[in-house]
């Protein structure tokens, strides 16, 4: 029997190195540079490339990739432990070559792209010479592919795309987009869409505006509101078969949600550290905050929630490694996706409260984090959808009672017990 909560010593050495490297070399970039996805920015190239070279020398680059794509083929559990560190900083994932949405898009290209696609798009993407965008959600329908209206129609040797996409992250920096579009509106709901590679410079790809999240300025917006107007791409830029868009999409979502969760743990753990420091540092109303019971409750609740969440995420990552099939772990993945924004929101809001007016200012990260928690509750599908998935998956393991009363109805259980053990009780009564 194997049951362990320890990381093996050799990999722990790597994690220790990653932690020191991120703290001392990567975190300072957050305060000096703009977007990690602006790979053509001269300052990004000057400061980020040397760090990426060091990661490559350490053989920790793009650890989500298998050996066939030049990676070490780490399983989800190791990746989760790495992302728990990398998520402390905006630039961590880029420095280690495992940033979203490029990781998921690379998985799609690896599974469904041709040799030409891999040479033109996948290879430079894996080297972080370019970045990509996943263009799926729409203004009227969010992430529900059953109501999408963006169309792709076959005309000779080309596909022609028309429609609008909303919140296409990093579109402003991307060299290409992976677009989900309706190819047969009369097909069954999950067979109406297909997936396409669309080079960003293609005529008709119009970014109407770059939408920012929460308190960010318009200049910082990176979520593209895109209108595709007679966008023509070669017929071979279809990924998978016609009508397989939903299937292709699932290729990128399972692992991505695990990585999101562990990066969120990194953010929340850092926020928790700040909360505890504040509680021990701030003196008010005759005592330090840490001596006030309502503050102690906030700290206790935060610690317990973080630990519970971390354990279920690590167990989910382990289960993926065991099954090698995201669909078999669908319930667990949906559960952590539903839990993630709540833990993030609750810890950040408590930290904000304990820091008072400073916590509400832009000199601390808490207000931004509270807003970001709502973003995380929508990205990759809203929380409500994932809770429905959890419930449906759970109920598959149960059956309805065939009797008028529940199977655990006490009178019924008493009758069953008497039928099995009644003779012993009759013997005891006879002896008395």
C-alpha positions, 0 to 999 in steps of 0.5 A: 500500500502506498500512501504518502504526502511527501515529495521525493527528495530529488524533485524537492531539490528542483522545487527549492531551486525554482522557489529561490529563482522565482523570488530573486530573479523573476518577481522583480520583473512584475514591478518593471515590465508590462505584459508577460505576453508582449514578447516583441518588447525590447525590454522583455527580450532583454530581461526575460530571455536570459532567465528563460535560458537559465531555466532551459539549462536546468531542463525545467523549460516547458515541463508540461510537454512530452519528450516528443515535443522537447519537454521532460514529460512531467505528470500533472502532480509535478506540474501542480507543485511547480505551478504552486510556485510559479503562480506567485508572479506574473512572469513565472509561467512565461520564464518557465515556458508554461503560460496559458493559453499557450500551453493549451493551444500547444496541446491542440496543435500537437494533437491535431496540427499537421507537420506544416502547422507544427513547423509554422505555429507550434515550434515558435510557440514552444520557444516563446518566440510568439504567443497565441490566443484562444478565441472561443467565447462570444458577446451574447453567449459566453462560453456556451458553444450551443448558442455560438453564431460566429460562422465558418463556411467552406468556399473552395480551398478556403474557410471564410469566417464571419462573426464576433468573439469576446474576451479573447485573451492576449489577442493584441499580442498573439501571432495566431488565434485558435477560433471556434466557429459554427460550421453546421448550425443544423447539426446536434448541439455539440457537433455544430462547431469546428476549430481553426487556426487563424493568423492574426495578420489575416485581412478581416481580423479586426480587434474592436477594442482590448478589454481590461479587467476591473481597475486596470486601465484601457491601455492595459486591456488584453482581452480582445473584442474581435470581429471576423469579417470575411476572414479567409484561411486555407482549408488545411487550417481546420483542426480535427474534423468538421464538427469536432470543435467541442472535442478539440476544445476538451484537449486543452481544458483539463490540464489547464484548469489544474494549472490555474488552480495551483497558480491560484493557490500560489497567489492566495498563499502569498496573500495569506502570508501578508494577512498574517504579517499584518495581524502581528504588526498592526496595534489598535484598540489596545492590542495587536490585531492577532490577539482579536478573536475575529481576526483569529477567525479570519486567519483560521478560516483562511488557512483551513480553506487553503489547505483543503483546496490544495489537497483536493487539487493535488489529489486531482493531479495525481488521479490524472496521472494515474488514469491518463484520461481527463474525462475519467477525472471530470468530476474532480476537475470540475470541483476544483474549478468551482472551489477556486474562485471562492477560496481566492475571493474569501482570502483576498477579501479578509486580507483587504479588511485586515489592512484597512484603507491601505488594503483597499488602495492600489498600493496593495494587491487585494482589491485587484485580487477580489475582482480577479476572483470573479474573473476566475469564476467565469474563465474556462466556464462559469462556476455554476456549470462546473457545480452542475457537472459535479452533481451529475457525475456524483449522482451516476454512482447512485441508484434510486430506491425501488421501495416507497421508503428510502433504503436506509429507512430505520424500520426497514433496517431493523427488520433486516437486522432481525431477519439476520440475527433474530435467532440469537435474540430469541435464544437469549430471551428463552434463556432468561 
